[in-house]
């Protein structure tokens, strides 16, 4: 039971038991302050908002605990851990006691991160931090989320300019024979790189002229995994140009593997994202000066960063790439 004990002149000790059964106390110089503290504690215990402000756990420590309990896929777990290690654990905010964090401190952290990260990456890191603080609120380690109503760096979206049919044809013509149909397929279907590299012959229905997107590959390209969201599983129309590129040109010269893989290396392995995207695709782009994935200019862009972009070279699904 909460009570107040007088320790001496102008020293009053408020004593109570927290929701976990631990005895807590705080000393005040006025009895009225001690009484107000008792009322505040009892009220917070009733409405579930009680917070132990003496808990020494830091933001970085809790973030690491949080990441190990999330049902993330392996690739997502690796990305989240890297985000915490690089942008939370090594900062002043990461060393702060979790229960003592103020919104102004989080805002200062956002401003500091904005000096070294792009606006899009800052938003992604802040989204992760908000999820961490939300979990802390549910664990009764925080009374509220201090990462709300933050001023974020301005992000100006560049206009997407799809490649023209001629540019796609030029790019495909400059690619190695084994990869030529990959450019036509990705442009014509608007596939992500991970979806393109996971495509199987059984996913392509040449009779009904449709393509099913059922899998994608992780960056290391060692296996196939389902898409992250159910919406990513979809059926796409198979245009005549893409169908010819696959059936007449590619499959005849480079037959699918035993598991049906359409696009593989000379050793029969799935492509790693970096191998196809940076070493093959981007090097060819730089040779033929093809641009346009996410860039409205028509000069040589830093395509090595865009080789892992979210959409194909045409930027939309079902775009015809032939005359």
C-alpha positions as CSV (number, residue, x, y, z in Angstrom):
1,X,0.0,0.0,0.0
2,X,1.4,3.4,-0.9
3,X,2.2,5.7,2.0
4,X,4.3,8.6,3.1
5,X,7.0,8.5,5.7
6,X,8.6,11.5,7.4
7,X,12.3,11.2,7.5
8,X,13.1,14.5,9.2
9,X,12.3,18.2,8.9
10,X,11.3,18.9,5.3
11,X,12.0,15.4,4.2
12,X,9.1,13.2,3.1
13,X,9.5,9.8,1.5
14,X,6.7,8.6,-0.8
15,X,6.7,4.8,-0.9
16,X,4.7,2.6,-3.3
17,X,4.7,-0.8,-5.0
18,X,5.0,-0.8,-8.8
19,X,2.9,-3.1,-11.0
20,X,5.6,-5.7,-11.0
21,X,5.6,-5.9,-7.2
22,X,8.8,-4.0,-6.5
23,X,9.0,-1.4,-3.8
24,X,9.8,2.1,-5.0
25,X,10.3,5.4,-3.2
26,X,11.1,9.1,-3.8
27,X,12.0,11.9,-1.3
28,X,10.4,15.3,-1.4
29,X,10.9,18.5,0.6
30,X,7.1,19.1,1.0
31,X,4.5,16.7,2.1
32,X,2.0,17.9,-0.6
33,X,4.5,17.0,-3.3
34,X,4.9,13.5,-1.9
35,X,1.1,13.1,-1.7
36,X,0.8,14.3,-5.3
37,X,3.3,11.7,-6.3
38,X,1.4,8.9,-4.6
39,X,-1.8,10.0,-6.4
40,X,0.0,10.1,-9.7
41,X,1.4,6.6,-9.2
42,X,-1.9,5.1,-8.1
43,X,-3.7,6.7,-11.1
44,X,-1.1,5.5,-13.6
45,X,-1.3,1.9,-12.1
46,X,-5.0,1.9,-12.6
47,X,-5.0,3.1,-16.3
48,X,-1.9,1.1,-17.2
49,X,0.4,4.1,-17.9
50,X,2.8,3.5,-15.1
51,X,6.5,4.0,-16.1
52,X,9.6,3.0,-14.2
53,X,11.8,6.0,-14.7
54,X,14.7,4.3,-12.9
55,X,15.0,1.6,-15.6
56,X,18.6,2.0,-16.9
57,X,17.9,0.4,-20.4
58,X,19.1,2.7,-23.2
59,X,17.4,3.3,-26.6
60,X,20.1,1.2,-28.4
61,X,19.8,-1.7,-26.0
62,X,16.1,-1.8,-26.3
63,X,16.3,-1.5,-30.1
64,X,18.5,-4.5,-30.3
65,X,16.2,-6.5,-28.0
66,X,13.2,-5.4,-30.2
67,X,14.9,-6.5,-33.4
68,X,15.5,-10.0,-32.1
69,X,11.8,-10.5,-31.3
70,X,10.4,-9.3,-34.7
71,X,9.1,-11.9,-37.1
72,X,11.3,-10.5,-39.9
73,X,12.5,-12.4,-42.9
74,X,16.2,-13.0,-42.9
75,X,16.9,-10.2,-45.4
76,X,14.7,-7.7,-43.5
77,X,16.3,-8.7,-40.2
78,X,19.8,-8.1,-41.6
79,X,18.8,-4.7,-42.9
80,X,17.1,-3.7,-39.6
81,X,20.1,-4.8,-37.6
82,X,22.4,-2.8,-39.8
83,X,20.1,0.2,-39.4
84,X,20.2,0.0,-35.6
85,X,24.0,-0.6,-35.5
86,X,24.8,2.3,-37.8
87,X,22.2,4.9,-37.1
88,X,21.0,4.4,-33.5
89,X,23.6,2.5,-31.4
90,X,26.4,4.8,-32.4
91,X,24.6,8.1,-31.7
92,X,23.9,10.2,-28.7
93,X,20.2,9.2,-28.9
94,X,21.2,5.5,-28.7
95,X,23.0,6.1,-25.5
96,X,20.1,7.9,-23.8
97,X,18.1,6.2,-21.1
98,X,14.9,5.0,-22.8
99,X,12.4,6.3,-20.3
100,X,14.1,9.8,-20.3
101,X,14.0,10.4,-24.1
102,X,12.3,13.7,-25.2
103,X,10.9,14.6,-28.6
104,X,13.4,17.4,-28.9
105,X,16.2,14.9,-28.6
106,X,14.7,12.7,-31.3
107,X,14.3,15.8,-33.5
108,X,18.0,16.6,-33.0
109,X,18.9,13.1,-34.0
110,X,16.8,13.4,-37.2
111,X,18.5,16.6,-38.1
112,X,21.9,15.1,-37.5
113,X,21.1,12.0,-39.6
114,X,19.9,14.2,-42.4
115,X,23.4,15.5,-42.8
116,X,24.7,12.1,-43.9
117,X,21.6,10.3,-45.3
118,X,19.3,10.9,-48.1
119,X,15.7,12.1,-47.2
120,X,14.3,8.7,-48.2
121,X,16.7,6.8,-46.0
122,X,16.1,9.2,-43.1
123,X,12.3,8.4,-43.3
124,X,13.0,4.7,-43.4
125,X,15.2,4.9,-40.3
126,X,12.7,7.1,-38.5
127,X,9.9,4.6,-39.3
128,X,12.0,1.9,-37.7
129,X,12.6,4.1,-34.6
130,X,8.9,4.8,-34.3
131,X,8.2,1.1,-34.3
132,X,10.8,0.6,-31.6
133,X,9.2,3.3,-29.4
134,X,5.7,2.0,-30.0
135,X,6.9,-1.4,-28.7
136,X,8.4,0.4,-25.7
137,X,5.1,2.0,-25.0
138,X,3.3,-1.4,-25.1
139,X,6.0,-2.7,-22.7
140,X,5.3,0.2,-20.3
141,X,8.8,1.5,-20.6
142,X,7.5,4.8,-22.2
143,X,4.4,6.8,-21.5
144,X,4.2,7.9,-25.1
145,X,6.1,7.7,-28.4
146,X,8.6,10.6,-28.6
147,X,9.1,10.1,-32.3
148,X,5.8,11.6,-33.4
149,X,5.3,14.9,-35.1
150,X,8.9,15.3,-36.2
151,X,10.1,17.7,-38.9
152,X,11.5,15.5,-41.6
153,X,13.9,16.6,-44.4
154,X,12.2,17.6,-47.6
155,X,12.2,14.9,-50.2
156,X,11.7,15.9,-53.8
157,X,10.6,13.0,-56.0
158,X,12.3,12.9,-59.4
159,X,10.1,12.5,-62.4
160,X,10.2,8.9,-63.8
161,X,11.0,8.9,-67.4
162,X,10.7,5.3,-68.9
163,X,13.2,4.2,-71.5
164,X,12.0,4.5,-75.1
165,X,11.5,1.4,-77.3
166,X,14.7,2.3,-79.2
167,X,16.7,2.6,-76.0
168,X,15.5,-0.8,-74.7
169,X,16.3,-2.4,-78.0
170,X,19.8,-0.8,-78.0
171,X,20.4,-1.9,-74.5
172,X,19.2,-5.5,-75.2
173,X,21.4,-5.6,-78.3
174,X,24.5,-4.7,-76.4
175,X,23.9,-7.3,-73.6
176,X,25.6,-10.7,-73.6
177,X,23.6,-13.3,-75.5
178,X,22.6,-15.0,-72.2
179,X,21.2,-11.8,-70.8
180,X,19.5,-10.3,-73.9
181,X,16.1,-11.6,-73.2
182,X,16.3,-10.5,-69.6
183,X,16.2,-6.8,-70.6
184,X,13.2,-7.4,-72.9
185,X,11.4,-9.4,-70.2
186,X,12.0,-6.9,-67.5
187,X,11.1,-3.9,-69.7
188,X,8.0,-5.6,-71.1
189,X,6.6,-6.9,-67.8
190,X,7.8,-4.1,-65.4
191,X,9.5,-6.6,-63.1
192,X,11.7,-5.9,-60.1
193,X,15.2,-7.2,-60.5
194,X,14.6,-9.8,-57.8
195,X,11.4,-10.9,-59.6
196,X,13.2,-11.1,-63.0
197,X,16.0,-13.3,-61.6
198,X,13.5,-15.7,-60.0
199,X,11.4,-16.2,-63.1
200,X,10.7,-19.9,-64.0
201,X,9.5,-21.4,-67.2
202,X,6.4,-22.8,-65.4
203,X,5.5,-19.2,-64.5
204,X,5.1,-18.3,-68.2
205,X,1.9,-19.5,-69.9
206,X,2.6,-19.0,-73.6
207,X,-0.8,-20.3,-74.6
208,X,-2.9,-18.0,-72.4
209,X,-0.2,-15.2,-72.8
210,X,0.2,-14.5,-69.1
211,X,3.1,-14.5,-66.6
212,X,2.7,-15.3,-62.9
213,X,5.0,-13.5,-60.5
214,X,5.4,-16.0,-57.7
215,X,8.9,-15.6,-56.3
216,X,11.8,-13.3,-55.9
217,X,15.5,-13.9,-55.0
218,X,17.4,-12.4,-52.1
219,X,20.6,-10.4,-53.0
220,X,22.8,-13.4,-52.8
221,X,20.7,-15.2,-55.4
222,X,21.0,-18.6,-53.7
223,X,17.4,-19.5,-53.5
224,X,13.8,-18.3,-54.2
225,X,11.6,-16.7,-51.6
226,X,7.9,-15.6,-51.7
227,X,7.3,-11.9,-52.2
228,X,7.1,-9.7,-49.1
229,X,3.4,-8.9,-49.6
230,X,0.5,-10.9,-51.1
231,X,-0.1,-8.0,-53.5
232,X,3.3,-8.7,-55.1
233,X,2.0,-12.0,-56.3
234,X,0.3,-11.2,-59.5
235,X,-0.5,-12.1,-63.1
236,X,0.9,-10.0,-66.0
237,X,0.0,-10.0,-69.7
238,X,2.6,-11.5,-71.9
239,X,3.1,-9.3,-74.9
240,X,4.1,-10.8,-78.3
241,X,7.6,-9.2,-78.1
242,X,8.4,-10.6,-74.7
243,X,7.0,-14.0,-75.7
244,X,9.2,-14.2,-78.8
245,X,12.2,-13.1,-76.8
246,X,11.7,-15.9,-74.4
247,X,10.4,-18.7,-76.5
248,X,12.2,-18.2,-79.8
249,X,15.5,-16.6,-78.8
250,X,16.3,-17.4,-75.2
251,X,14.8,-20.8,-74.3
252,X,16.1,-22.4,-77.5
253,X,19.7,-21.4,-76.9
254,X,19.7,-21.5,-73.1
255,X,17.2,-24.2,-71.9
256,X,15.7,-23.9,-68.4
257,X,17.4,-25.7,-65.6
258,X,15.8,-28.7,-63.8
259,X,13.9,-26.5,-61.5
260,X,12.7,-24.4,-64.4
261,X,15.0,-21.3,-63.9
262,X,14.9,-19.2,-67.0
263,X,17.8,-16.9,-66.3
264,X,21.0,-18.5,-65.0
265,X,24.7,-18.1,-65.2
266,X,26.8,-20.3,-67.5
267,X,27.2,-22.6,-64.4
268,X,23.5,-22.9,-64.1
269,X,23.2,-20.8,-60.9
270,X,20.8,-18.0,-60.2
271,X,22.3,-14.5,-60.7
272,X,23.2,-12.5,-57.6
273,X,21.7,-9.1,-57.7
274,X,25.0,-7.4,-57.7
275,X,26.4,-9.6,-60.5
276,X,23.6,-9.0,-62.9
277,X,22.7,-5.5,-61.8
278,X,26.1,-3.8,-61.4
279,X,28.6,-6.0,-63.3
280,X,26.5,-6.7,-66.3
281,X,23.5,-4.4,-66.7
282,X,25.2,-1.2,-65.4
283,X,28.4,-1.7,-67.3
284,X,26.4,-2.1,-70.5
285,X,24.3,1.0,-69.7
286,X,27.4,3.0,-69.3
287,X,28.8,1.8,-72.6
288,X,25.7,2.6,-74.6
289,X,24.7,5.7,-72.6
290,X,21.2,4.5,-71.8
291,X,19.5,6.3,-69.0
292,X,16.0,6.7,-67.6
293,X,15.2,4.2,-64.8
294,X,14.6,6.9,-62.3
295,X,16.2,9.9,-64.0
296,X,14.7,12.5,-66.3
297,X,18.0,13.6,-67.7
298,X,19.5,11.9,-70.8
299,X,23.1,11.9,-69.6
300,X,25.1,9.0,-68.1
301,X,23.6,8.5,-64.6
302,X,25.1,6.7,-61.5
303,X,23.3,3.5,-62.7
304,X,25.2,1.2,-60.3
305,X,22.9,2.5,-57.6
306,X,19.8,2.1,-59.7
307,X,20.5,-1.5,-60.8
308,X,18.6,-2.7,-57.7
309,X,15.7,-0.3,-58.3
310,X,12.1,-1.3,-57.5
311,X,10.9,-1.5,-61.1
312,X,12.2,-2.6,-64.5
313,X,13.8,-0.4,-67.2
314,X,10.4,0.8,-68.5
315,X,9.0,1.6,-65.0
316,X,5.6,0.2,-65.7
317,X,3.9,-3.2,-66.2
318,X,2.9,-4.4,-69.6
319,X,4.9,-1.8,-71.6
320,X,5.6,-3.0,-75.2
321,X,9.2,-2.9,-76.1
322,X,9.0,-3.8,-79.8
323,X,7.5,-2.1,-82.9
